Amino acid sequence: MANFRQARWNEPIVFELGHTGQRGCVVPAIENSIKQQLGNVHALLPGKMRRRSPPELPELSEVEVVRHFTRLSQMNYSVDLGLYPLGSCTMKYNPKINDALAGSPSLTELHPYQDEKTVQGMLEILYNLTKWLAEITGTSEITLQPAAGAQGEFLGALIMRAYHKFNGNLSKRTDLIIPDSAHGTNPASATMAGFHALVIPSDETGCLDIDALETVVSDRTAGLMLTNPNTLGLFEENIEEIAAIVHNAGGLLYYDGANLNAILGKVRPGDMGFDIVHINIHKTFGTPHGGGGPGAGPIGVSEELEKFLPIPRIGFDGENYCLDYDKPHSVGKVRGFYGNIAVLLRAYAYMLSLGAEGLKEAAEVSVLNANYLVKKIEELGAYELPYDAKRPRKHECVFSAKPLQKDNGIRAIDVSKRLLDYGVHAPTTYFPLIVEEALMIEPTESFEKDELDRFVDAMRKIAEEAKVNSELVLKAPHNAAVTRLDEVKASHPRTMVLSWKTLKESRE
Ligand SMILES: Cc1ncc(COP(=O)(O)O)c(C=O)c1O
């Protein structure tokens, strides 16, 4: 998209728009007959809960609201706009039928406190979803409760604790082993759950180093957390040997399901030997992710671990669905009610519309697309493919911008920023940490061959620009809504302004 240009509105925040008394909708007055029935409505609320003054809300007309958000959307980028190869985030196209189902009033108007007899349809959907996810992951039972992959990891680690406690050796089982190619949430979740995150190196092929694993495994091992295919897009072929080493030491195996899209319908984590598996619903099953979109991170466990799953569990006696709280060994709850329902409903619609064969095909095309990019980008000769270039990748590949850095002073971040000018979202940059100047590229199954070619073409042009006009790349983006940001300031809690209150205070 050579002529890609984002709008640059100098848009005030919504609180600074509008005028006192302006309204987008008029709430109908309470009818007199109802007023009489209710009496003094204010008296219905306990005094302590009543506001002294009305809340400070923006006062805008409907058209002002629509224009405000339309202008903001013109400064944004999304999967609905173009290629979004954000590695390990699986930014696939999210079919609109998913939103239609999740927005259906017969589902959105339910309340989690309703009597379960009146929400049998919703419980049936959630129950079916657990069964489908169990089938896909090769696990025995699923909980839909966690709201993200990271929360699934945390819950998985809590279940490991519960298992070792149940067996009377929690005080000894302190180490959760994690390879150095793992996502940062893995050691964070392990630590939050009270384990010592023991990081081991990858070997020269980019996979888990079996010798290193054997060296650290002991009766202190609580378990191992592994992503397969790993964050380099490589399948851990020694997974059965790895599982045996950990199990023989009395530990459990945790599967980070961020990359499940690559193996849907092909192999199942449960069959590889994993005891606990999380599923990033928002990556694999068609809900927008990235940039902090809503998520769901159900986890599946082996039969032995079922009793530790959070409550309530959704049960079915052949006639009725129910919410079962009677689980004395449960770790409790990690989230209110039953999970992030709107995201789970989207996954249900996505799985129903694709069917088993469709899901398998999605995995196949995602792998085909990634390997097409590997070949085409390698042919450019400008980027390096670390770790066994001959081995096929699964759903994603990690290139290094080291050659450009050496010859032209252009780093991975500069390539990513310049890609924005070509109308492509940046790949995941500087992750995994084991690759210098990493550009982690995941095209997903949603992109046509000509779009993939356009991406390769942009990568080629950037490599040429690096040679003849490096300033152009170093100062990119030029066509985006904002130019080069201060990366530290842009993500530092002290400088980020995340609420109207803070902005107002900073202006005052
Ligand atoms: C490999 C890997 N593991 C775990 C996570 C955490 O998932 P979530 O963002 O849903 O918390 C991510 C997120 O991108 C990831 O890439």
The ligand as an ORCA input file, in Angstrom:
! r2SCAN-3c Opt
* xyz 0 1
  C       3.795    -17.160     24.113
  C       2.798    -16.391     24.942
  N       2.412    -16.885     26.134
  C       1.510    -16.247     26.904
  C       0.942    -15.053     26.515
  C      -0.037    -14.373     27.430
  O      -1.315    -14.362     26.910
  P      -2.369    -13.203     27.247
  O      -1.929    -11.988     26.459
  O      -3.672    -13.730     26.816
  O      -2.322    -12.948     28.718
  C       1.316    -14.487     25.280
  C       0.722    -13.194     24.836
  O       0.924    -12.653     23.804
  C       2.264    -15.169     24.460
  O       2.640    -14.685     23.273
*
